[in-house]
Amino acid sequence: MNFIDFYAGQNDCDRRLDRVLKSIFKDADASNYFKALRKKLILVNDMKSSPDYRVKVNDKISIAEFILKKQNSNTSLLDDTDSSIEIILKTPDILFVNKKSGIQVQPSKSDEKSLSQMVAAYCSKNMKADSSLSFRIGPLHRLDKYTSGLIAFSQSLKGAQYFSKALQSGEIKKTYIGIICGTLTAKVRWEDSIEDFSKDKARAAKKTFHTVQVIPATDKNVAITNAKPLSFGEFEGKSITLVQFDIETGRKHQIRAQSSFHGYPLLGDIAYGGEKLSGKAFFLHALSLSFTKDNQLSLPDKITAPLPKDFSNFIKSFLINCHEDFII
């Protein structure tokens, strides 16, 4: 009988064997590999093992070839999907990608390809021999479908743990730029609370989009956004402002919802009361992530993602006196 050998990496250390196998077999029924363990069709260091065995670095996990054949037929990851990924920075622990507008970060119920799938395909093609078996590459924060810009994906358990902790403690600063309806004349700080619409409230408000609602600040779901005007202009006879948003929290639809609540919906964001844009949802771009100096992953102090061409061209066409630093 032929076996295919896999070798455990650092990120697999001390994980249960069944958790490692779950990653290898992806969506397969767990009973299949439990049965294979009992029948010695899966071995650890050439010996029978139990599902609760704690994996060690460099452990050899051997799986009968015929078991993998069916699995392999279902796990090809969209051969060409990584061709449209714009890599900003790749480190051993984190991959930084410039997301396009119109792409979901996570897979949805439709057949639409997600950025997570594209990144997984890219990383699969560029995987090192000593890569982890059980660690799954995934997004470390969220961006809406129609928000473009910088998003980080974990490449190691160390990277995922650092980013999560640093984000929660406020050590990572997020900066966005967007175009709002109206004229914002001075820097403002918005501090509110954000909550999901209940189904009943959504029906009552005749909401056809999945939105959130902003309410005066409470001790729950606080959202803090600092907005600074960068440039002013006019679009179809109405005033618009290019705004830098520095967010201190990461609530769902935070910038979109708070901008609307305070009288400045994003241009094109009809879900939150913005003026409609032809062929475009809205202009909102995750411009940069800033990190503390001498951080444990040796990341640069600031990582920036260039603007999409349509965003940059719109700025040049409809806004005046815009600092070139913001037209990337």
C-alpha positions as CSV (number, residue, x, y, z in Angstrom):
1,M,0.0,0.0,0.0
2,N,1.3,3.4,-0.9
3,F,1.3,6.3,1.6
4,I,1.7,10.0,1.2
5,D,3.8,11.6,3.9
6,F,3.2,15.0,5.5
7,Y,5.5,16.7,8.0
8,A,4.3,18.8,10.9
9,G,5.5,22.4,11.1
10,Q,5.9,24.8,14.1
11,N,2.3,25.9,13.9
12,D,1.1,22.3,14.2
13,C,2.9,21.8,17.5
14,D,0.7,20.6,20.3
15,R,-2.4,20.4,18.2
16,R,-4.6,17.3,18.4
17,L,-4.1,15.0,15.5
18,D,-7.8,15.1,14.5
19,R,-7.5,18.9,14.2
20,V,-4.5,18.6,11.9
21,L,-6.4,16.0,9.8
22,K,-9.4,18.2,9.6
23,S,-7.3,20.8,7.9
24,I,-5.8,18.2,5.5
25,F,-9.2,16.7,4.7
26,K,-11.0,20.1,4.8
27,D,-14.8,19.5,4.6
28,A,-14.8,15.7,4.7
29,D,-16.8,13.9,7.4
30,A,-14.6,13.5,10.4
31,S,-15.8,9.9,10.8
32,N,-13.8,9.1,7.6
33,Y,-10.4,9.8,9.0
34,F,-11.3,8.4,12.5
35,K,-12.1,5.2,10.7
36,A,-8.8,5.4,8.7
37,L,-6.9,5.9,12.0
38,R,-8.4,2.7,13.4
39,K,-7.6,0.7,10.3
40,K,-4.0,2.0,10.2
41,L,-4.6,3.9,7.0
42,I,-3.3,7.0,8.7
43,L,0.0,6.6,10.7
44,V,2.1,8.9,12.8
45,N,5.8,8.2,12.6
46,D,4.9,4.8,11.0
47,M,2.7,3.8,14.1
48,K,-1.0,3.7,14.8
49,S,-2.2,6.7,16.7
50,S,-5.3,8.1,18.3
51,P,-7.3,11.3,17.4
52,D,-6.2,13.0,20.6
53,Y,-2.5,12.5,20.0
54,R,-0.7,15.9,20.4
55,V,1.4,16.5,17.3
56,K,5.1,17.5,17.5
57,V,7.2,19.4,15.1
58,N,8.6,17.2,12.3
59,D,6.1,14.4,13.1
60,K,5.6,12.3,9.9
61,I,1.9,11.8,9.2
62,S,1.4,9.1,6.5
63,I,-2.0,8.8,4.8
64,A,-2.9,6.0,2.4
65,E,-2.8,7.3,-1.2
66,F,-6.2,6.0,-2.2
67,I,-7.9,8.0,0.6
68,L,-6.3,11.3,-0.7
69,K,-7.3,10.7,-4.3
70,K,-11.0,11.5,-3.8
71,Q,-10.1,14.4,-1.5
72,N,-7.7,15.9,-4.1
73,S,-10.4,15.9,-6.8
74,N,-12.4,18.3,-4.7
75,T,-9.7,20.6,-3.4
76,S,-8.2,22.3,-6.4
77,L,-8.2,26.0,-5.5
78,L,-9.2,28.0,-8.6
79,D,-5.9,27.7,-10.5
80,D,-5.9,31.3,-11.8
81,T,-7.6,33.2,-9.0
82,D,-4.4,34.5,-7.5
83,S,-3.5,36.3,-10.7
84,S,-5.5,39.4,-9.7
85,I,-4.1,39.7,-6.2
86,E,-2.0,42.8,-5.6
87,I,0.6,41.9,-2.9
88,I,1.7,45.0,-0.9
89,L,4.0,43.2,1.5
90,K,4.7,39.5,2.4
91,T,6.4,38.5,5.6
92,P,6.8,35.1,7.2
93,D,3.9,35.9,9.5
94,I,1.5,38.3,7.6
95,L,0.5,38.9,4.0
96,F,-0.7,42.4,3.1
97,V,-3.0,42.6,0.1
98,N,-4.6,45.5,-1.8
99,K,-8.2,44.4,-2.1
100,K,-10.2,45.5,-5.1
101,S,-13.7,47.0,-4.7
102,G,-16.5,44.5,-5.4
103,I,-14.8,41.4,-4.0
104,Q,-16.1,39.7,-0.9
105,V,-13.4,38.9,1.7
106,Q,-15.0,35.7,2.8
107,P,-16.9,33.2,0.6
108,S,-20.6,33.9,0.3
109,K,-23.5,31.6,-0.5
110,S,-23.2,32.5,-4.2
111,D,-20.5,31.0,-6.5
112,E,-18.7,34.3,-6.5
113,K,-15.0,34.0,-5.8
114,S,-13.8,35.5,-2.6
115,L,-10.5,37.2,-1.7
116,S,-9.8,34.5,0.9
117,Q,-10.0,31.8,-1.8
118,M,-7.7,33.8,-4.0
119,V,-5.2,34.3,-1.2
120,A,-5.4,30.6,-0.3
121,A,-4.6,29.7,-3.9
122,Y,-1.7,32.0,-4.0
123,C,-0.2,30.7,-0.8
124,S,-0.8,27.1,-1.9
125,K,1.3,27.7,-5.0
126,N,4.0,29.4,-3.0
127,M,4.0,27.1,0.1
128,K,7.3,26.1,1.6
129,A,8.1,22.5,2.3
130,D,8.1,23.1,6.0
131,S,4.7,24.8,6.1
132,S,2.1,24.0,8.7
133,L,-0.5,21.3,8.0
134,S,-3.2,22.6,10.3
135,F,-2.8,26.4,10.3
136,R,-5.3,28.0,7.9
137,I,-4.5,31.3,6.2
138,G,-7.2,33.8,6.9
139,P,-8.1,37.5,7.0
140,L,-7.2,39.2,10.2
141,H,-9.8,42.0,10.0
142,R,-12.8,42.9,7.7
143,L,-13.5,45.1,4.7
144,D,-16.9,45.5,3.1
145,K,-17.4,44.1,-0.4
146,Y,-17.2,47.5,-2.0
147,T,-14.4,48.9,0.2
148,S,-11.0,48.7,-1.5
149,G,-7.6,48.7,0.1
150,L,-5.2,47.2,2.6
151,I,-6.2,44.0,4.3
152,A,-3.9,41.6,6.3
153,F,-3.9,37.8,6.1
154,S,-2.2,35.6,8.7
155,Q,0.6,33.3,7.5
156,S,1.5,31.9,10.9
157,L,-0.1,31.4,14.3
158,K,2.4,33.9,15.7
159,G,1.3,36.5,13.2
160,A,-2.4,35.9,13.8
161,Q,-2.0,36.1,17.6
162,Y,0.1,39.3,17.4
163,F,-2.3,41.1,15.0
164,S,-5.4,40.2,17.1
165,K,-3.8,41.3,20.3
166,A,-2.4,44.5,18.9
167,L,-5.6,45.4,17.2
168,Q,-7.6,45.0,20.4
169,S,-5.1,47.0,22.4
170,G,-5.1,49.9,19.9
171,E,-1.5,49.4,18.8
172,I,-2.6,49.1,15.2
173,K,-4.0,52.3,13.6
174,K,-6.3,52.1,10.6
175,T,-6.6,55.0,8.1
176,Y,-9.2,55.2,5.3
177,I,-10.0,57.8,2.7
178,G,-13.4,58.3,1.2
179,I,-15.6,60.8,-0.6
180,I,-18.7,62.1,1.3
181,C,-21.7,64.2,0.2
182,G,-21.6,67.7,1.5
183,T,-18.9,69.9,2.9
184,L,-17.0,68.9,6.0
185,T,-15.2,72.1,7.0
186,A,-13.2,71.0,10.0
187,K,-11.8,67.9,11.7
188,V,-14.4,66.1,13.8
189,R,-14.5,63.2,16.2
190,W,-17.6,60.9,16.2
191,E,-18.3,58.7,19.2
192,D,-21.5,56.7,18.9
193,S,-22.8,53.2,19.4
194,I,-23.7,50.9,16.5
195,E,-26.2,48.1,16.5
196,D,-27.6,45.7,14.0
197,F,-31.1,46.3,12.7
198,S,-33.5,43.6,14.0
199,K,-35.6,42.1,11.2
200,D,-38.7,43.9,12.5
201,K,-36.9,47.2,12.6
202,A,-35.5,46.6,9.1
203,R,-38.9,45.9,7.7
204,A,-40.4,48.9,9.4
205,A,-37.7,51.1,8.0
206,K,-38.1,49.5,4.6
207,K,-34.5,48.5,4.5
208,T,-33.6,46.5,1.4
209,F,-29.9,46.3,2.2
210,H,-28.2,44.8,5.2
211,T,-27.3,47.8,7.3
212,V,-26.6,48.8,10.9
213,Q,-28.0,51.7,12.9
214,V,-26.2,54.4,14.8
215,I,-27.5,55.5,18.2
216,P,-26.1,58.0,20.8
217,A,-23.1,56.5,22.6
218,T,-23.8,53.9,25.3
219,D,-21.5,51.5,27.1
220,K,-22.0,48.9,24.3
221,N,-20.7,48.7,20.7
222,V,-19.0,52.0,20.9
223,A,-17.7,53.3,17.5
224,I,-15.1,56.1,17.4
225,T,-14.1,57.7,14.1
226,N,-11.9,60.8,13.5
227,A,-12.7,62.5,10.2
228,K,-10.5,65.2,8.6
229,P,-11.3,67.0,5.4
230,L,-8.6,66.9,2.7
231,S,-10.1,68.5,-0.3
232,F,-13.4,69.9,-1.6
233,G,-15.2,69.7,-4.9
234,E,-18.5,69.4,-6.8
235,F,-20.1,66.5,-8.5
236,E,-23.3,66.9,-10.6
237,G,-24.0,70.3,-9.0
238,K,-23.6,69.1,-5.4
239,S,-20.7,69.6,-3.0
240,I,-18.4,66.7,-2.0
241,T,-15.4,66.3,0.3
242,L,-12.5,64.0,0.3
243,V,-12.0,62.8,3.9
244,Q,-9.4,61.0,5.9
245,F,-10.9,58.6,8.4
246,D,-8.9,57.4,11.3
247,I,-10.9,54.8,13.2
248,E,-10.2,53.7,16.8
249,T,-12.7,50.9,16.7
250,G,-13.7,48.3,14.1
251,R,-17.5,48.1,14.0
252,K,-19.4,46.8,11.1
253,H,-20.1,49.5,8.4
254,Q,-18.6,52.0,10.9
255,I,-17.4,54.7,8.6
256,R,-20.5,54.3,6.3
257,A,-23.0,54.4,9.1
258,Q,-21.5,57.1,11.2
259,S,-20.9,59.4,8.2
260,S,-24.5,59.1,7.3
261,F,-25.7,59.5,10.9
262,H,-23.8,62.8,11.1
263,G,-25.2,64.1,7.9
264,Y,-22.3,63.2,5.5
265,P,-23.2,59.9,3.7
266,L,-20.6,58.5,1.4
267,L,-21.1,59.5,-2.2
268,G,-22.8,56.5,-4.0
269,D,-23.7,54.7,-0.7
270,I,-27.4,54.5,-1.4
271,A,-27.9,52.0,1.5
272,Y,-27.0,54.9,3.9
273,G,-28.6,57.8,2.0
274,G,-25.8,58.8,-0.4
275,E,-26.3,60.2,-3.9
276,K,-26.2,57.5,-6.5
277,L,-23.1,57.0,-8.6
278,S,-23.4,55.4,-12.1
279,G,-21.5,52.1,-12.2
280,K,-19.9,52.5,-8.8
281,A,-21.1,51.7,-5.3
282,F,-19.0,54.3,-3.3
283,F,-15.5,55.5,-2.8
284,L,-13.9,54.2,0.4
285,H,-10.4,52.9,0.5
286,A,-8.4,51.3,3.4
287,L,-5.3,53.4,2.9
288,S,-2.9,52.3,5.6
289,L,-2.1,50.3,8.7
290,S,0.3,51.8,11.2
291,F,2.3,49.7,13.7
292,T,4.3,50.5,16.8
293,K,8.0,50.9,16.3
294,D,10.1,47.8,17.2
295,N,7.0,45.6,17.1
296,Q,7.7,41.8,17.6
297,L,7.1,41.0,13.9
298,S,9.5,43.7,12.7
299,L,6.8,45.2,10.5
300,P,7.3,48.7,9.0
301,D,5.9,51.6,11.0
302,K,3.3,52.1,8.2
303,I,2.1,50.1,5.3
304,T,0.1,51.8,2.5
305,A,-2.0,50.6,-0.3
306,P,-2.3,52.6,-3.6
307,L,-5.7,53.9,-4.6
308,P,-7.6,52.2,-7.4
309,K,-7.4,54.0,-10.7
310,D,-11.0,55.0,-10.7
311,F,-10.7,56.5,-7.3
312,S,-7.6,58.4,-8.2
313,N,-9.1,59.6,-11.5
314,F,-12.3,60.8,-9.7
315,I,-10.2,62.8,-7.3
316,K,-8.2,64.5,-10.1
317,S,-11.4,65.3,-12.0
318,F,-13.8,66.5,-9.3
319,L,-11.7,67.7,-6.3
320,I,-9.4,70.8,-6.1
321,N,-6.3,71.6,-4.2
322,C,-5.8,67.9,-3.2
323,H,-2.4,67.1,-1.8
324,E,-0.5,64.8,-4.1
325,D,0.4,62.7,-1.1
326,F,-3.2,61.3,-1.1
327,I,-3.3,60.6,-4.8
328,I,-1.3,57.5,-4.7
